[in-house]
Amino acid sequence: MNKNSLYNIFIENDSVFAFVKAFLAVLSAFILVYFILLVTGYRPLPVYSALFQGAFGSRRGFGETLLSTTPLLFSGLGFALAYRCGLFNIGLEGQITMGGIAAAFFGFIIPEINPFIHVLICISAGALAGGMWGFIPGYLKAKFGVHEVISVIMLNHIAFKFAAYLVSMQGPMKDKIDDMPASPVISESAKIVRIVSRTRLHWGIFLGIVIAVLVWFLLFRLRLGFKIRAVGKNPYAAEAAGISIKKHIIITLSLSGALGGLAGAVEILGVHYRLFAAFSPGYGFDAIAVALLGMVNPIGIIASSFLFGILRSGSVFMQAMYGVNKDMVSVITAIIVFFMGMSIPIGILIKDRIKRKNHGLDV
Amino acid sequence: MAVIIKMENIIKSFPGVLANNNITLEIEEGEILCLLGENGAGKSTLMNILYGLYCHDQGNIYIKGEKVEFSGPGDAIDRGIGMVHQHFMLVPVFTVLENLILGSELVKGLSLDLLRSKKELEEISSRYGMEMNLDAYVRDISVGMQQRVEILKLLYRGADIMIFDEPTAILTPQEINELYKIMESLRKKGKTIIFITHKLKEVMEISDRVVVLRDGKVIEAVETKTTNVKELAQMMVGREVLFKTEKPDTKTGREILHVDNIYALNKRRLPALKGLSLNVSAGEVVGVAGIDGNGQTELVEVLTGLRKIGSGSILIDGINMENRKSGEFLDAGTAHIPEDRLLRGLILDFPLYENLILGYEDKKPFAKGIFLDFNAARDWAKKLIDKFDIRTAGVNVNAGTLSGGNQQKAVIARELQRNPKILIASQPTRGLDVGAIEFVHEKIMDAKKDNRAILLVSLELSEIMNLSDRILVIYEGKIIAEFKGGEVTEAEIGLMMAGGHR
């Protein structure tokens, strides 16, 4: 076979194909929203320019971009990991919430200590709490065959209500000093240090990139990752090869939940410094879009979470400048997800057509 | 008889492969023509060209003497050519009638004129001896019946020339006979049939003429009457085929597998194994014959740790395996060639090298601490590809893109390389062509020579008779008869398979 032809690069190399697909999905979304803006009476080009200006135009803006990238990166990785095992973890929002609760708790209950140790304790507690929230649906699925989508949606609501109760008027974690429905502010030593002055950006983003690389290693270099992928792609063959389906479902959902927990912990320790009832504005649900756009590949997810970070931070400026509701970026997100979903059948169709023309053989 | 189709000097190449190399083919009106050849010989490509799915690079096609150019199956259908594919194109939640009229519905105003269509179809189906319930849902009818729906669909669209792509692969022996009857009656009504197959027996039974393809070329076109199975096999494979595998003389050693009085349920939680006992010793091939659905699947699953037993005992080389997991069975020395390689045998989206280390991931030299050494895996895969002659473009190719025979070779390579004490082979040659079958049989005999115990479960009686030292007959979840290999006729076993008594 001619290895060098463009066709081969496009079709045979899955990562190139994936990148092209993702790029086209994003491009199509922007084109479609262009017309939506036009119809609703805005001038699309200045609006887009404001969007990017908001995200990149100033030091503060860029900091905000990376700031919203961080939780999306963690939770996107969480969703991707579960997805690789054939699991649909739509419970990341709940896992983020639990992680945030645990991190906040250890953040204010422990007085000033060595900041490195304090942050480490809080982050670990967050990961553990999120992991717990992933372990439960994993165990229920392995033991009783409860579908994870059902159980995590219920666990989401339990987590939301639990957080709300904790910081409510009579709640055990309610700050006694001020009137806000929030926990006490965490100790100085529990705060994740900011890295650039005059921005809110903290080093959580670097932790995220490190974790992304680790997840990549887990999936593609570790024995555990091989088994997780095997169970995800064909549980029957994995089982016949002696790989326990149940065990790996529990492990994967726990790890996925732990990544959600990390997102929550880092968000509390780096941005809010205290627990609010709904401190995550849907990062756990955006995680699905982030992971899918990143082709459920950790390295791809670094890029896709950055894109969604741009949309989130730029939208504020866009709204301020032109009065376009910042939820317009949710429309872009939705269209991207839609096209990514479509790109699977369309991609297969294109591949099929080209293969049929060129390869064929006995199909 | 008149020539109805002439394909002249057809050339079709795909990157790296010349699928059809200057093929000339004449098809006479009203005949049943067999296109015989191994997988990859170019039969399906040729027929897909005739059906308008592929464009040929060079050559001409004439229908009733008139030169035609097809740009798609629609053109072919207009010319009266129809094709029944291996995989049916039916809507399961529609009724037979709805499936038949789909795409060419008769309408009355805004609504469908189902009554008129139904009348027409009833007339067609009775004319060809294919009576069926048009109101049944497709999901509820058997595979054989679904195939009839496909055939009826062609007739309804007015096809005179019908291409059947390996139609028997998915049918039971009874259904195959039914299909033959239908083909006969179609021929009597003047239809022309092209029958793609790699099964020699079928060629002899049904065809008038046979065209043998090999490596994209026509090797021979003969009248079926004037040839025989042996000759056809030789033309097809290109060398002499031994229909009897050389059985090595090995001494039977100690008992490796001991199964005593086991009971187990099937998928639907109904009793499938009801007090089954058997044993296999080192260097011995024990064949389990039986009609499909008598507990074979469950037996193999139980013996590989994929299904729990209710009671009874399983010993592998003296170790009690009661309700152990599949991994523990592998560790105890079992290897498993599953009945469905696509389901249990391979992960189709994984590259070949990852498939070849399935079940080895915790063992040296692949396991390096928590890491998996993928370079070692690639080297290992290269070795197995050489040793087992797996035809692939490389180790990075996805398993799903290999041909059936090469997929099975990959499974066998992986399983035999486990160095098992006992090999449990379930329908190891299902869907394979003659050459690949011979290869698989050789490998099983090699395993016997290496003094491994082998349990062979198969629906192909000839395979069991050929390879086994002892033959067990399974019926309704129990072993009801035992024969010594070579001392029993097919008829005797057949009687027992149906549950009869001696």
Interface residues (C-beta under 8 A of the other chain):
Chain A: M1 N2 R221 L222 R223 L224 G225 F226 K227 R229 A230 K233 N234 Y236 A237 A238 E239 A240 A241 G242 I243 S244 R356 K357 N358 H359 G360 L361 D362 V363
Chain B: K12 F14 P15 G16 V17 A19 N39 G40 G42 K43 S44 T45 N48 L53 Y54 C55 T304 G305 L306 K325 S326 G327 E328 F329 L330 D331 H336 P338 L343 R344 G345 L346 I347 L348 D349 F350 E354 L358 G359 E361 D362 A367 I370 F371 L372 F374 A393 S403
